[in-house]
């Protein structure tokens, strides 16, 4: 193996963006080449899809099926345009969300058939799978409080997915729990309600064993 693919997951307000940046900084300080990507997005095509999915004023009638297919259209482009070449070059690729989000959000959250969801994911990513996935877990009440604080303090664009009700995010949490139980070797759950530095330390403990295996 040359490169290493790490994905970060979790519901809203778990601190993914902060911890992604901290991990990238530490890896670079150790001389690693790091590529940061996000989903949906990460390519010019993917960013246009991201706007349609999350921010467009015309996406109110979007069906769960359309959401699933658009998410994976963005993902298919990202895998082929960015992730595979970066891994082949020996880089550490850190992805802010990857296909586990689709299982949790579109499968469990939207209630789509998991067989159909996984078939679409398989077509989009092929053999490109994370070696390590970190689920940053916070209690639902903490997630909601952090999300509300972020929306109140920052001039952010409307996000259609964040507009879902509490029961939706409870189903998403159940989806992540089921994924973690099914793949304990790949998926590590990090208690993200702890102080930022403690969360970063737990993440490093999960990542460090993988580094000697990369180029």
C-alpha positions in Angstrom: 0.0 0.0 0.0 1.2 3.5 -0.8 -1.3 6.0 0.4 -3.8 6.0 3.3 -7.4 6.9 3.1 -9.0 8.2 6.3 -12.6 9.3 6.5 -14.3 11.4 9.2 -18.0 10.8 10.0 -20.7 11.8 12.4 -23.8 13.9 12.7 -23.8 17.7 12.7 -21.9 19.6 15.4 -19.4 16.8 16.1 -16.4 19.0 15.3 -15.2 17.1 12.2 -13.8 20.2 10.4 -11.8 21.2 13.4 -10.4 17.7 13.9 -9.7 17.2 10.2 -7.6 20.3 10.2 -5.7 19.3 13.4 -4.9 15.9 12.1 -3.7 17.3 8.7 -1.4 19.7 10.5 0.1 17.0 12.7 0.7 14.7 9.7 2.4 17.4 7.7 4.6 18.3 10.7 5.8 14.7 10.5 6.6 15.0 6.8 3.5 13.4 5.4 1.9 14.6 2.2 -1.7 15.2 3.0 -4.7 15.8 0.7 -7.9 17.1 2.3 -11.2 16.6 0.5 -14.9 16.9 1.5 -18.2 15.4 0.5 -20.2 16.2 -1.3 -17.7 18.3 -3.3 -14.0 18.1 -3.6 -13.9 18.8 -7.4 -15.4 21.5 -9.6 -18.2 19.2 -10.6 -18.7 18.0 -7.0 -18.9 21.5 -5.7 -21.7 22.3 -8.1 -23.5 19.2 -7.0 -22.9 20.2 -3.4 -24.6 23.6 -4.0 -27.6 21.8 -5.6 -27.9 19.4 -2.7 -27.5 21.7 0.2 -27.8 25.4 -0.6 -29.9 25.9 -3.8 -33.2 27.8 -3.3 -34.7 25.3 -5.7 -34.0 22.1 -3.9 -37.0 21.9 -1.6 -38.8 19.2 -3.6 -35.7 17.0 -4.0 -36.6 13.3 -3.4 -34.5 10.9 -1.3 -33.7 9.0 -4.5 -32.4 12.1 -6.2 -30.3 13.0 -3.2 -28.8 9.5 -3.1 -27.8 9.6 -6.8 -26.4 13.2 -6.6 -24.3 12.4 -3.6 -22.8 9.5 -5.4 -22.3 11.4 -8.7 -20.2 13.8 -6.7 -18.4 10.9 -5.0 -17.7 9.0 -8.2 -16.0 12.1 -9.6 -14.0 12.7 -6.4 -12.7 9.2 -6.3 -11.5 9.2 -9.9 -10.2 12.7 -10.2 -8.6 13.2 -6.8 -8.6 10.3 -4.3 -7.1 7.5 -6.5 -4.3 9.6 -7.9 -3.4 10.9 -4.5 -3.3 7.4 -3.0 -1.2 6.2 -5.9 1.3 9.0 -5.1 1.6 7.9 -1.5 -0.4 10.7 0.1 -2.6 10.5 3.2 -6.1 11.4 2.0 -8.4 12.8 4.7 -12.1 12.9 3.6 -14.6 15.0 5.5 -17.4 12.4 5.0 -17.4 9.5 2.6 -19.8 6.7 1.8 -20.7 5.8 5.4 -22.6 9.2 5.4 -24.8 7.9 2.6 -25.7 4.8 4.4 -26.4 6.8 7.6 -28.2 9.8 6.0 -29.9 8.4 2.9 -30.3 4.8 4.1 -31.2 5.1 7.8 -32.2 8.8 7.8 -34.3 9.0 4.6 -35.4 5.4 4.9 -34.1 4.2 1.5 -33.6 0.5 0.9 -30.1 -0.4 2.2 -29.5 -2.8 -0.6 -30.1 -0.1 -3.2 -28.0 2.4 -1.3 -25.0 0.0 -1.1 -25.4 -0.9 -4.8 -25.1 2.7 -5.8 -22.1 3.3 -3.4 -20.4 0.2 -4.9 -20.8 1.6 -8.4 -19.5 5.0 -7.3 -16.4 4.0 -5.4 -15.4 0.5 -6.6 -12.5 -0.8 -4.6 -11.6 2.6 -3.2 -12.4 2.2 0.5 -11.1 3.9 3.7 -8.6 1.9 5.7 -9.7 3.9 8.8 -13.0 5.7 9.5 -13.5 7.9 12.6 -17.0 8.6 13.8 -17.0 11.7 16.0 -19.9 11.0 18.3 -21.8 13.6 20.4 -25.1 13.2 22.2 -28.1 14.4 20.1 -28.8 17.3 22.5 -25.1 18.5 22.2 -25.3 18.2 18.4 -28.5 20.3 18.2 -27.0 22.9 20.6 -23.8 23.2 18.6 -25.7 23.4 15.3 -28.0 26.1 16.6 -25.0 28.1 17.9 -23.2 27.8 14.6 -26.2 29.0 12.7 -26.8 31.9 15.0 -23.2 33.1 15.0 -22.1 32.7 11.4 -23.5 34.1 8.1 -23.8 30.6 6.6 -25.9 29.6 3.6 -29.1 27.7 4.2 -28.4 23.9 4.4 -31.3 21.7 3.3 -30.0 18.7 5.1 -29.5 20.5 8.4 -33.2 21.5 8.2 -34.3 17.9 8.9 -36.2 17.2 12.1 -34.8 15.6 15.2 -36.2 12.2 14.4 -34.2 12.2 11.2 -30.9 12.8 13.0 -31.8 10.1 15.6 -32.2 7.6 12.7 -28.8 8.8 11.3 -27.2 8.1 14.7 -28.6 4.6 14.7 -27.2 4.1 11.3 -23.7 5.1 12.4 -24.0 2.8 15.4 -25.0 -0.1 13.2 -22.0 0.6 10.8 -19.6 0.8 13.7 -20.9 -2.5 15.1 -20.6 -4.2 11.7 -17.0 -3.1 10.9 -15.1 -2.6 14.2 -11.7 -3.1 12.6 -12.2 -0.1 10.2 -14.6 2.1 12.1 -13.5 3.7 15.4 -16.0 5.8 17.4 -14.5 8.9 19.1 -16.3 10.6 22.0 -16.3 14.1 20.6 -18.0 15.8 23.6 -14.6 15.9 25.3 -12.3 18.9 25.1 -10.8 19.6 21.6 -7.3 18.5 22.5 -8.5 15.3 24.1 -10.5 14.4 21.0 -7.4 15.1 18.9 -5.3 12.8 21.0 -7.9 10.0 20.7 -7.9 10.5 16.9 -4.1 10.3 16.8 -4.1 7.1 18.8 -6.3 5.5 16.1 -4.3 6.9 13.2 -0.7 6.4 14.3 -0.7 2.5 13.9 -1.5 2.9 10.2 1.3 5.3 9.4 4.2 2.7 9.2 2.2 0.9 6.5 2.1 3.8 4.1 4.9 5.0 1.7 
